[in-house]
Structure formats: structure tokens, C-alpha cells
């Protein structure tokens, strides 16, 4: 039996009241604050970017921060910081998983 994959929590830049959260760079700030928490052995230059456990994204025009549940094992206080940030600012939270982009099918004929 395989262990379940860690969940991803999407903190959306929309308040429970439906307003866009400000400031406009909130997602980058939150992800930047948590950028030091990384898997062991992340490699040379890893400190330059965001942590793989907490990344900013724009999804359907909405700024989000995707927080991987694995962050809780690496640093529980960082996980609580992110979750409290969302609660304190009344941001919408969705549990989901980010799927990789699927390349479009190659054109060039097909069955008729």
C-alpha cells in the first residue's frame, strides 16, 4: 500500500466577502516569507527561488498561493503561519492538486 500524496491547499486572493485581496503582491510576499523552507538537498542556487512547498500562481485570473501539506512536516510553525494568514485575512481556501500542463495533441492527420 502506498502512502497518500500530500495535499495542496490553495489560498485564493479573494475574501469570503468576494473582494479581491490587497495589496496586489500579497502572494509573492507570502511565498517569499516561506521560501527558506525546502526539502533537504535542494541543490545549488535553490535559495534564489520560492520553496516548492509554497508557490504563488495566478489561476483563472485569481492570485493564489499553493501550500503543500508537506510543509507541515518540514516546519509546523510555517504551515500554521500560512493557514493563519489566510484565516486572519478571510481568504478563501480550497483543497486541490495542481496538475501538470498537458501538451496539445500533435496535428498532422488523424483517423477519418
Secondary structure, DSSP 8 states (H G I E B T S, - for coil): -------EEEEEEEETTS-B-SSTTHHHHHHHHTTT---TT--TTGGGS--TTEEEEEETTEEEEEEETHHHHH-HHHHHHHHHHHHHTTEEEEEE-----------S----
